[in-house]
Amino acid sequence: MEYYEVIVRGHLNKKRFLMFAEMDVILLDNGRTILTGKLDQAGLFAILNYIRDMGVKLLSVKIINKRG
């Protein structure tokens, strides 16, 4: 498992947060949403598929270092 940071354009409403229960969700003032969390490949692809299905613009996906 790796820690991922996924950035999308737009703010997700609270109902949509339920899909991302295993991730931390940060709403930025610039209208973007950052999702971070520890995922396996299946979990990552599930979230990416959900983002696609919602019609949300995916801006970036990257592995981040998380200590602890």
Backbone as JSON Lines, residues from 0, in Angstrom:
{"i":0,"aa":"M","n":[0.84,-1.19,0.0],"ca":[0.0,0.0,0.0],"c":[0.87,1.24,0.0]}
{"i":1,"aa":"E","n":[0.37,2.26,-0.64],"ca":[1.07,3.53,-0.75],"c":[0.14,4.65,-0.29]}
{"i":2,"aa":"Y","n":[0.73,5.78,0.1],"ca":[-0.05,6.98,0.37],"c":[-0.16,7.78,-0.92]}
{"i":3,"aa":"Y","n":[-1.38,8.14,-1.28],"ca":[-1.63,8.87,-2.52],"c":[-2.24,10.23,-2.23]}
{"i":4,"aa":"E","n":[-1.96,11.16,-3.13],"ca":[-2.62,12.45,-3.15],"c":[-3.32,12.57,-4.49]}
{"i":5,"aa":"V","n":[-4.61,12.79,-4.44],"ca":[-5.42,12.93,-5.65],"c":[-6.03,14.33,-5.6]}
{"i":6,"aa":"I","n":[-5.83,15.1,-6.67],"ca":[-6.39,16.45,-6.72],"c":[-7.4,16.52,-7.86]}
{"i":7,"aa":"V","n":[-8.58,17.06,-7.55],"ca":[-9.63,17.22,-8.55],"c":[-10.08,18.67,-8.58]}
{"i":8,"aa":"R","n":[-10.65,19.08,-9.7],"ca":[-11.22,20.42,-9.83],"c":[-12.62,20.4,-9.24]}
{"i":9,"aa":"G","n":[-12.91,21.39,-8.44],"ca":[-14.23,21.51,-7.83],"c":[-14.25,21.0,-6.4]}
{"i":10,"aa":"H","n":[-15.28,21.4,-5.7],"ca":[-15.49,20.93,-4.33],"c":[-16.54,19.83,-4.37]}
{"i":11,"aa":"L","n":[-16.24,18.73,-3.71],"ca":[-17.18,17.62,-3.63],"c":[-18.16,17.88,-2.49]}
{"i":12,"aa":"N","n":[-19.43,17.57,-2.7],"ca":[-20.4,17.76,-1.62],"c":[-20.29,16.63,-0.61]}
{"i":13,"aa":"K","n":[-20.89,16.82,0.57],"ca":[-20.74,15.85,1.67],"c":[-21.23,14.46,1.3]}
{"i":14,"aa":"K","n":[-22.24,14.37,0.48],"ca":[-22.76,13.06,0.05],"c":[-21.67,12.29,-0.7]}
{"i":15,"aa":"R","n":[-20.91,12.98,-1.5],"ca":[-19.85,12.33,-2.27],"c":[-18.66,11.93,-1.4]}
{"i":16,"aa":"F","n":[-18.51,12.58,-0.22],"ca":[-17.41,12.22,0.68],"c":[-17.52,10.78,1.16]}
{"i":17,"aa":"L","n":[-18.72,10.22,1.2],"ca":[-18.91,8.86,1.7],"c":[-18.07,7.85,0.93]}
{"i":18,"aa":"M","n":[-17.88,8.07,-0.36],"ca":[-17.07,7.17,-1.17],"c":[-15.6,7.23,-0.75]}
{"i":19,"aa":"F","n":[-15.19,8.35,-0.17],"ca":[-13.79,8.57,0.17],"c":[-13.55,8.43,1.67]}
{"i":20,"aa":"A","n":[-14.29,7.56,2.33],"ca":[-14.2,7.42,3.78],"c":[-12.79,7.1,4.25]}
{"i":21,"aa":"E","n":[-12.02,6.37,3.47],"ca":[-10.67,5.99,3.87],"c":[-9.64,7.08,3.57]}
{"i":22,"aa":"M","n":[-10.09,8.21,3.06],"ca":[-9.17,9.28,2.68],"c":[-9.49,10.57,3.43]}
{"i":23,"aa":"D","n":[-8.46,11.38,3.62],"ca":[-8.65,12.73,4.16],"c":[-9.04,13.63,3.0]}
{"i":24,"aa":"V","n":[-10.01,14.5,3.23],"ca":[-10.51,15.38,2.18],"c":[-10.27,16.82,2.6]}
{"i":25,"aa":"I","n":[-9.6,17.59,1.74],"ca":[-9.32,19.0,2.0],"c":[-9.91,19.81,0.86]}
{"i":26,"aa":"L","n":[-10.76,20.78,1.2],"ca":[-11.33,21.69,0.21],"c":[-10.49,22.96,0.2]}
{"i":27,"aa":"L","n":[-9.92,23.3,-0.93],"ca":[-9.07,24.48,-1.05],"c":[-9.88,25.7,-1.49]}
{"i":28,"aa":"D","n":[-9.39,26.88,-1.15],"ca":[-10.06,28.11,-1.54],"c":[-10.09,28.32,-3.05]}
{"i":29,"aa":"N","n":[-9.16,27.68,-3.76],"ca":[-9.1,27.85,-5.21],"c":[-10.09,26.95,-5.96]}
{"i":30,"aa":"G","n":[-10.97,26.27,-5.22],"ca":[-11.99,25.45,-5.86],"c":[-11.57,24.02,-6.13]}
{"i":31,"aa":"R","n":[-10.41,23.63,-5.63],"ca":[-9.94,22.26,-5.82],"c":[-10.16,21.45,-4.55]}
{"i":32,"aa":"T","n":[-10.18,20.13,-4.72],"ca":[-10.28,19.21,-3.6],"c":[-9.07,18.29,-3.62]}
{"i":33,"aa":"I","n":[-8.45,18.12,-2.45],"ca":[-7.32,17.21,-2.31],"c":[-7.78,16.02,-1.47]}
{"i":34,"aa":"L","n":[-7.56,14.82,-1.99],"ca":[-7.84,13.58,-1.28],"c":[-6.5,12.91,-0.99]}
{"i":35,"aa":"T","n":[-6.25,12.54,0.26],"ca":[-5.01,11.84,0.6],"c":[-5.35,10.63,1.46]}
{"i":36,"aa":"G","n":[-4.59,9.57,1.27],"ca":[-4.8,8.38,2.08],"c":[-4.01,7.19,1.59]}
{"i":37,"aa":"K","n":[-3.99,6.17,2.42],"ca":[-3.27,4.94,2.13],"c":[-4.19,4.0,1.36]}
{"i":38,"aa":"L","n":[-3.76,3.61,0.16],"ca":[-4.58,2.78,-0.71],"c":[-3.75,1.69,-1.36]}
{"i":39,"aa":"D","n":[-4.38,0.57,-1.63],"ca":[-3.76,-0.41,-2.52],"c":[-4.17,-0.06,-3.95]}
{"i":40,"aa":"Q","n":[-3.66,-0.8,-4.93],"ca":[-3.96,-0.47,-6.32],"c":[-5.45,-0.57,-6.62]}
{"i":41,"aa":"A","n":[-6.12,-1.57,-6.06],"ca":[-7.56,-1.72,-6.3],"c":[-8.33,-0.52,-5.74]}
{"i":42,"aa":"G","n":[-7.95,-0.06,-4.56],"ca":[-8.61,1.1,-3.96],"c":[-8.38,2.36,-4.75]}
{"i":43,"aa":"L","n":[-7.15,2.53,-5.24],"ca":[-6.84,3.7,-6.06],"c":[-7.68,3.71,-7.34]}
{"i":44,"aa":"F","n":[-7.73,2.58,-8.02],"ca":[-8.51,2.53,-9.26],"c":[-10.0,2.7,-9.0]}
{"i":45,"aa":"A","n":[-10.5,2.21,-7.86],"ca":[-11.91,2.4,-7.52],"c":[-12.21,3.89,-7.36]}
{"i":46,"aa":"I","n":[-11.34,4.61,-6.68],"ca":[-11.55,6.04,-6.49],"c":[-11.43,6.79,-7.82]}
{"i":47,"aa":"L","n":[-10.45,6.43,-8.63],"ca":[-10.31,7.08,-9.93],"c":[-11.52,6.82,-10.83]}
{"i":48,"aa":"N","n":[-12.05,5.61,-10.79],"ca":[-13.26,5.29,-11.56],"c":[-14.45,6.09,-11.06]}
{"i":49,"aa":"Y","n":[-14.57,6.24,-9.75],"ca":[-15.67,7.0,-9.17],"c":[-15.58,8.48,-9.58]}
{"i":50,"aa":"I","n":[-14.36,9.03,-9.54],"ca":[-14.16,10.41,-9.96],"c":[-14.57,10.57,-11.43]}
{"i":51,"aa":"R","n":[-14.17,9.64,-12.27],"ca":[-14.55,9.67,-13.69],"c":[-16.07,9.6,-13.84]}
{"i":52,"aa":"D","n":[-16.7,8.68,-13.11],"ca":[-18.14,8.48,-13.23],"c":[-18.93,9.71,-12.77]}
{"i":53,"aa":"M","n":[-18.36,10.48,-11.82],"ca":[-19.02,11.7,-11.34],"c":[-18.85,12.85,-12.33]}
{"i":54,"aa":"G","n":[-17.94,12.68,-13.29],"ca":[-17.69,13.74,-14.25],"c":[-16.81,14.85,-13.69]}
{"i":55,"aa":"V","n":[-16.06,14.53,-12.64],"ca":[-15.17,15.51,-12.01],"c":[-13.83,15.48,-12.74]}
{"i":56,"aa":"K","n":[-13.23,16.65,-12.95],"ca":[-11.96,16.76,-13.66],"c":[-10.82,16.37,-12.73]}
{"i":57,"aa":"L","n":[-10.09,15.33,-13.11],"ca":[-8.92,14.86,-12.38],"c":[-7.73,15.73,-12.77]}
{"i":58,"aa":"L","n":[-7.06,16.33,-11.77],"ca":[-5.92,17.2,-12.05],"c":[-4.59,16.49,-11.81]}
{"i":59,"aa":"S","n":[-4.48,15.68,-10.77],"ca":[-3.23,14.97,-10.52],"c":[-3.41,13.81,-9.57]}
{"i":60,"aa":"V","n":[-2.5,12.84,-9.7],"ca":[-2.41,11.7,-8.79],"c":[-0.92,11.48,-8.55]}
{"i":61,"aa":"K","n":[-0.53,11.4,-7.28],"ca":[0.88,11.1,-7.02],"c":[1.02,10.36,-5.69]}
{"i":62,"aa":"I","n":[2.1,9.62,-5.61],"ca":[2.47,8.95,-4.36],"c":[3.17,9.99,-3.5]}
{"i":63,"aa":"I","n":[2.79,10.04,-2.23],"ca":[3.42,10.97,-1.3],"c":[4.1,10.2,-0.18]}
{"i":64,"aa":"N","n":[5.12,10.79,0.38],"ca":[5.8,10.2,1.53],"c":[5.01,10.55,2.78]}
{"i":65,"aa":"K","n":[4.75,9.57,3.6],"ca":[4.04,9.81,4.85],"c":[4.79,9.05,5.93]}
{"i":66,"aa":"R","n":[5.28,9.74,6.89],"ca":[6.02,9.09,7.98],"c":[5.09,8.84,9.14]}
{"i":67,"aa":"G","n":[5.37,7.74,9.83],"ca":[4.61,7.45,11.03],"c":[3.85,6.18,10.97]}
